[in-house]
Structure formats: structure tokens, C-alpha cells
Amino acid sequence: MRKTITIRELKAGGTVDDLFAVRFKKPVSQYKNGFTFQLWISDSGGDLALKYWGDKDEKRIKALLDTIEKGSVVHVKGKVSEFKDALEIHVNPISGDSVAVLKEGEFELADFVASTTEDVEVMRAQLFSVIKKVEDRWLKELLSSFFTDADFVKSFCSCPASITHHANWLGGLLEHTLRVTKLCEFYAQQYHDLDRDLLLTGAILHDIGKLREYTVTSIIGSTNQGRLIGHLVVGAGMVNDACRLIESFPEELSLKVQHLVLSSHGTTEFGSPKVPLFPEAQALAMADLTDTRIEDMITVKKTANTDDDWVQDRNVGSVYLR
């Protein structure tokens, strides 16, 4: 069975008979007419809540919920409602609605996790072109230690850049990294005192920890390493390990590259363990923020499900749509 509509195309008051991936589920609870449970479901067009309104047969409803796991693909028949300015799918079995888990092979994964609309091979070639221009022997060798590894490159080019925010699609990490790297190239042209090689190396490596933070099935999920440690700390550790394998790699240079990774979110409020402490780190943090903020706002404009001139998004706030 193939999907016929994405979440971003749903309208309040309509019905739905389609497939969705399960991000998480909440346990069965009681309401006035029986027992209910809630799922958070997604596809390549976004995510929303599904509320199942069952009868008083608690055992049967718990048995149904037990068949559903994180990452399950479910066939949903229900109605689209709006609650607190957000769409929901309501499933009421009395009205003929239902939720059923599909088996592997009964759906296409591409329907649930989006892929970049850019040409991956073109982006890869552009990034490799920047790597070739790095002149510092140590930084060139550090980059080579990652990007001559075919498995690393394959994972890097297919990895998403986030779970629900910017570039949350296959190839998103490559897309985001290339844009940040291009911005850093521009900064280096404008501010000649910046160490261009150091800045570009930091830009290229700043999110490599995401290869160990995210896992992709029917959903983009987080690994335990990603949840407990985070991609910035993981990425800095990957840089440190790589530097240690390069004989006589300068310790101070290793620390600078690690700092670029650790401070790339700019502030502790945005998840950086360290704030930028030298100009190249500040430039990288600004480039990273620029790309994520612009991408987030473009995505809101593209996916806004309203006829109004304005939309209120929980991540970026008010956005003018005209």
C-alpha cells in the first residue's frame, strides 16, 4: 500500500485513510466513555497527534496498543480535527475508524522519511572541492582521515541534519554542512585575519557527531549516545580520536578544531558546551545559526496549512506568508 496524502496536506474536518509512522505512544488511560490512547505519528510531510477513543473493553484496547511500537507503520482510518491550533487525527471505532499495524514489505520507507531535493553527488563533489583547497598539512590530513573512508562518506551523505527541525531528511547533513561551509568561505573572504583553513575544517566537521546521534528507519530517531551525550560532544571526540591517530598532530590545533565543534551552536542556551572563544569559532557559530534559522523559516512558509497571511510556529514564532 502506498501513501496518498501527507500530513501537511490534511485539512481540519476531513477524513483520512492512509499510512503513518509511529514516533512514540502513550499508555492507555480512562475517559468518560471508555479507554483511550495517544500516538504521535509522522510522514515525510510532518507529524501530529493521533487520539484513539475506545469503548470500555480495556483489555482489548491495551492489546491493540501492544501491537504498536516506535517505528511501526500503521494504517489509519479516522477524522482530522483541530485542537489548540494544531491538527489531530481522531480514531473512533464506533464510527468505523481503525488503526492497524502493517508488516515489513507492505509499505515504502520513502513515504515516511523525506530525501533532499538537491543532487547528492553534486553536493558531495562541491564539498570535496573545498577539502582539496585546504592547504594546512595537518588539517588536510585530518579531513582526509574522514573523507577517504568510503563508509563514512556514504553515511555522511545520507544522514539527516535533525529529527524535526532544519534539513530533517536523508541527505540533510550534507546539504546543511555544504551551506555552512560556503558561508564560512564568504566570511574568510571578508575578514582576512580569519584562519581560512581552520574555519573551513571546523565547518566541514562541526556536525559529524550526527552520524552517531541519529538512526533512520520509518522515522528519524535518536540513539542512546545521541540522547545521553549529544552530537557536539560526540563529534569533538571523533575529532580528538582522529588527531591522535595522526603522528605528531599539533595538540593546540587539535584543541582548536574540537572547540569549533563544541561551540558551533553559539551559546549554552542552544546546546553548546562551550561558547566561541576565538574568531573562527564565532564565524562558524554564526554560519550555523544563519543556515538553520533561514531554513526553518523557509520550511514554515512552504508547509503552512492556512489561508491567513500569518502563521504562528512553535519553533520560529510568527511568520509572514505573503
C-alpha positions as CSV (number, residue, x, y, z in Angstrom):
1,M,0.0,0.0,0.0
2,R,1.3,3.5,-0.9
3,K,0.5,6.8,0.8
4,T,-1.9,9.1,-1.0
5,I,-1.6,12.2,1.2
6,T,1.0,13.7,3.5
7,I,0.3,15.3,6.9
8,R,1.0,18.8,5.6
9,E,-1.9,18.3,3.2
10,L,-4.5,17.3,5.8
11,K,-7.4,19.7,6.5
12,A,-9.5,20.0,9.6
13,G,-12.9,18.5,9.2
14,G,-11.7,16.0,6.6
15,T,-11.2,12.2,6.8
16,V,-8.1,10.2,6.4
17,D,-7.4,6.6,5.2
18,D,-3.7,6.4,4.9
19,L,-0.3,5.2,6.3
20,F,1.8,6.8,9.0
21,A,4.9,6.0,11.0
22,V,4.7,6.0,14.8
23,R,7.2,8.2,16.7
24,F,6.0,7.4,20.2
25,K,2.9,6.2,22.1
26,K,1.3,7.0,25.4
27,P,-0.3,4.3,27.7
28,V,-4.0,3.6,27.8
29,S,-6.0,5.8,30.1
30,Q,-9.6,6.1,31.0
31,Y,-12.1,8.7,29.8
32,K,-15.8,9.1,30.3
33,N,-16.9,6.7,27.6
34,G,-14.2,4.1,27.9
35,F,-10.4,3.9,27.4
36,T,-8.2,5.9,25.1
37,F,-4.6,6.1,24.0
38,Q,-2.5,8.6,22.0
39,L,0.2,8.2,19.3
40,W,2.5,10.7,17.8
41,I,2.6,9.9,14.0
42,S,4.6,11.2,11.1
43,D,5.4,11.0,7.4
44,S,7.6,13.0,5.0
45,G,5.2,15.9,5.5
46,G,5.5,16.4,9.2
47,D,3.9,14.9,12.4
48,L,0.8,15.2,14.6
49,A,-1.1,13.5,17.3
50,L,-3.5,10.6,16.9
51,K,-6.1,10.0,19.6
52,Y,-7.9,6.7,19.8
53,W,-11.2,6.8,21.5
54,G,-12.1,3.2,22.5
55,D,-15.0,1.6,24.3
56,K,-15.0,0.2,27.8
57,D,-13.1,-3.0,26.9
58,E,-9.7,-2.0,28.5
59,K,-8.1,-5.4,27.8
60,R,-8.8,-5.3,24.1
61,I,-7.6,-1.7,23.7
62,K,-4.4,-2.5,25.6
63,A,-3.8,-5.5,23.4
64,L,-4.2,-3.2,20.3
65,L,-1.7,-0.7,21.7
66,D,0.8,-3.6,22.5
67,T,0.9,-4.3,18.8
68,I,2.2,-0.8,18.1
69,E,5.8,0.1,18.6
70,K,8.0,3.1,18.0
71,G,8.8,3.0,14.3
72,S,5.7,0.9,13.4
73,V,3.9,1.8,10.2
74,V,0.1,2.0,10.8
75,H,-2.9,2.1,8.5
76,V,-5.2,4.8,10.0
77,K,-8.8,5.4,9.2
78,G,-10.1,8.5,11.1
79,K,-11.1,12.1,11.1
80,V,-9.0,15.2,11.1
81,S,-9.7,17.7,13.9
82,E,-8.1,20.8,15.2
83,F,-7.2,21.3,18.9
84,K,-5.3,24.4,20.2
85,D,-4.4,25.5,16.6
86,A,-2.9,22.1,15.8
87,L,-4.3,19.3,13.7
88,E,-5.0,15.9,15.2
89,I,-6.4,12.6,13.9
90,H,-9.2,11.2,15.9
91,V,-10.0,7.4,15.6
92,N,-13.3,6.3,16.9
93,P,-14.0,2.6,16.3
94,I,-17.8,3.1,16.8
95,S,-17.8,5.2,13.6
96,G,-15.8,2.6,11.7
97,D,-12.4,4.1,12.3
98,S,-9.4,1.9,12.9
99,V,-5.6,1.6,13.5
100,A,-3.7,-1.4,12.2
101,V,0.0,-2.2,12.1
102,L,1.5,-3.1,8.7
103,K,4.1,-5.7,8.2
104,E,7.5,-5.1,6.6
105,G,7.1,-5.2,2.8
106,E,3.6,-3.7,2.9
107,F,4.8,-0.1,2.7
108,E,7.6,2.0,1.1
109,L,10.0,3.7,3.5
110,A,10.4,6.6,1.2
111,D,6.8,7.6,2.0
112,F,7.8,8.4,5.6
113,V,11.3,9.9,5.6
114,A,11.9,12.7,3.1
115,S,15.0,12.9,1.0
116,T,16.9,16.0,-0.1
117,T,15.7,17.6,-3.3
118,E,19.3,18.6,-4.2
119,D,21.6,16.4,-6.2
120,V,23.7,14.4,-3.6
121,E,26.6,13.7,-6.0
122,V,26.8,17.4,-6.9
123,M,26.9,18.4,-3.3
124,R,29.4,15.8,-2.4
125,A,31.7,17.0,-5.3
126,Q,31.4,20.6,-4.1
127,L,32.3,19.7,-0.5
128,F,35.3,17.6,-1.7
129,S,36.4,20.6,-3.8
130,V,36.6,22.7,-0.7
131,I,38.5,19.9,1.1
132,K,41.1,19.9,-1.7
133,K,41.7,23.6,-1.2
134,V,42.7,23.3,2.4
135,E,46.4,23.9,2.5
136,D,47.5,23.3,6.1
137,R,49.1,19.9,6.0
138,W,47.7,18.8,9.4
139,L,44.1,19.9,8.7
140,K,44.3,18.4,5.2
141,E,45.3,15.1,6.8
142,L,42.6,15.3,9.4
143,L,39.9,15.9,6.8
144,S,41.4,13.1,4.7
145,S,41.2,10.7,7.6
146,F,37.4,11.0,7.5
147,F,36.6,11.7,3.8
148,T,38.7,8.9,2.3
149,D,36.7,6.4,4.3
150,A,34.0,5.1,1.9
151,D,31.7,4.0,4.7
152,F,32.0,7.4,6.4
153,V,31.3,9.3,3.2
154,K,28.2,7.1,2.4
155,S,26.8,7.7,5.9
156,F,27.6,11.4,5.8
157,C,25.8,11.9,2.5
158,S,22.7,10.1,3.6
159,C,22.4,11.3,7.2
160,P,19.6,13.8,8.2
161,A,20.6,17.0,9.9
162,S,17.9,16.8,12.5
163,I,14.9,14.9,13.7
164,T,12.1,17.5,13.4
165,H,13.8,20.9,12.6
166,H,16.1,22.0,9.8
167,A,17.1,19.6,7.0
168,N,15.3,16.7,8.7
169,W,15.6,14.5,5.6
170,L,18.0,12.0,4.1
171,G,21.0,14.0,2.8
172,G,20.2,16.8,5.1
173,L,23.5,16.7,6.9
174,L,25.4,17.1,3.6
175,E,23.1,19.9,2.5
176,H,23.5,21.8,5.8
177,T,27.2,21.2,6.0
178,L,27.8,22.5,2.5
179,R,25.8,25.6,3.1
180,V,27.6,26.3,6.4
181,T,30.9,25.7,4.6
182,K,30.1,28.2,1.8
183,L,29.1,30.8,4.4
184,C,32.4,30.3,6.1
185,E,34.2,30.7,2.8
186,F,32.5,34.0,2.4
187,Y,33.4,35.1,5.9
188,A,37.0,34.3,5.2
189,Q,37.0,36.4,2.1
190,Q,35.6,39.4,4.1
191,Y,37.7,39.0,7.2
192,H,41.3,38.3,6.1
193,D,42.5,37.8,9.6
194,L,40.5,34.6,9.9
195,D,42.4,31.4,9.6
196,R,40.6,30.1,6.5
197,D,41.8,26.5,6.7
198,L,40.9,26.2,10.4
199,L,37.5,27.8,9.8
200,L,36.6,25.5,6.8
201,T,37.8,22.4,8.6
202,G,35.5,23.3,11.6
203,A,32.6,23.9,9.2
204,I,33.1,20.6,7.5
205,L,33.4,18.6,10.7
206,H,31.1,20.5,13.0
207,D,28.2,18.1,12.8
208,I,29.9,14.7,12.2
209,G,28.6,13.5,15.6
210,K,25.2,13.3,14.0
211,L,26.3,10.1,12.3
212,R,26.2,8.6,15.7
213,E,23.3,10.6,17.1
214,Y,20.6,9.6,14.6
215,T,19.1,6.4,13.4
216,V,16.8,6.1,10.4
217,T,14.0,3.5,10.0
218,S,10.5,4.6,9.2
219,I,11.3,7.6,11.3
220,I,14.3,9.6,12.1
221,G,15.2,8.7,15.7
222,S,17.9,9.3,18.2
223,T,20.4,6.8,19.5
224,N,21.2,6.5,23.2
225,Q,24.6,8.1,22.5
226,G,22.8,11.0,20.9
227,R,20.4,11.4,23.8
228,L,22.8,11.0,26.6
229,I,25.9,12.8,25.2
230,G,24.8,14.8,22.1
231,H,26.3,15.2,18.7
232,L,28.6,18.1,19.6
233,V,30.4,16.2,22.3
234,V,30.4,13.0,20.2
235,G,31.8,14.9,17.2
236,A,34.5,16.6,19.3
237,G,35.5,13.1,20.5
238,M,35.7,11.8,16.9
239,V,38.0,14.7,16.0
240,N,40.2,14.0,19.0
241,D,40.4,10.3,18.2
242,A,41.3,11.1,14.6
243,C,44.0,13.6,15.6
244,R,45.6,11.1,18.0
245,L,46.0,8.7,15.1
246,I,47.9,11.2,13.0
247,E,51.5,11.1,14.2
248,S,52.8,14.4,15.7
249,F,49.5,16.2,15.1
250,P,49.8,19.6,17.0
251,E,48.0,19.4,20.3
252,E,46.9,23.1,20.2
253,L,45.5,22.6,16.7
254,S,43.5,19.6,17.8
255,L,42.1,21.5,20.7
256,K,41.0,24.4,18.3
257,V,39.2,22.0,16.0
258,Q,37.5,20.3,18.9
259,H,36.5,23.8,20.2
260,L,35.0,24.7,16.8
261,V,32.8,21.6,17.1
262,L,31.8,22.1,20.7
263,S,31.0,25.8,20.3
264,S,29.2,25.6,16.9
265,H,25.7,26.2,18.4
266,G,27.0,29.5,19.7
267,T,25.5,29.6,23.2
268,T,24.8,27.2,26.0
269,E,21.1,28.0,25.6
270,F,21.3,26.4,22.1
271,G,23.2,23.4,23.4
272,S,26.8,24.3,23.0
273,P,29.0,23.0,25.9
274,K,31.3,26.0,25.2
275,V,30.7,29.4,23.7
276,P,33.0,30.6,20.9
277,L,36.4,31.7,22.3
278,F,38.2,32.8,19.1
279,P,37.1,34.5,15.9
280,E,36.9,31.3,13.7
281,A,34.6,29.7,16.3
282,Q,32.4,32.8,16.3
283,A,32.2,32.8,12.5
284,L,31.3,29.1,12.4
285,A,28.6,29.5,15.1
286,M,27.1,32.5,13.1
287,A,27.1,30.5,9.9
288,D,25.4,27.5,11.6
289,L,22.7,29.7,13.1
290,T,22.2,31.6,9.8
291,D,21.5,28.4,7.9
292,T,19.3,26.8,10.5
293,R,17.2,30.0,11.0
294,I,16.7,30.7,7.3
295,E,15.9,27.0,6.5
296,D,13.4,26.8,9.4
297,M,11.5,29.9,8.2
298,I,11.5,28.7,4.6
299,T,10.1,25.4,5.7
300,V,7.4,27.1,7.7
301,K,6.3,29.1,4.6
302,K,6.3,26.1,2.4
303,T,4.3,23.9,4.8
304,A,1.9,26.5,6.3
305,N,-1.6,24.9,6.3
306,T,-3.6,28.2,6.4
307,D,-5.2,30.8,4.2
308,D,-4.2,33.5,6.6
309,D,-1.3,36.0,5.9
310,W,0.5,34.9,9.1
311,V,1.3,31.6,10.8
312,Q,2.5,31.0,14.3
313,D,5.1,28.3,14.5
314,R,6.2,26.8,17.8
315,N,9.9,26.9,16.7
316,V,10.3,30.2,14.9
317,G,7.4,32.3,16.1
318,S,5.3,34.5,13.8
319,V,6.0,34.2,10.0
320,Y,4.6,36.4,7.3
321,L,3.5,34.2,4.4
322,R,3.0,36.7,1.6
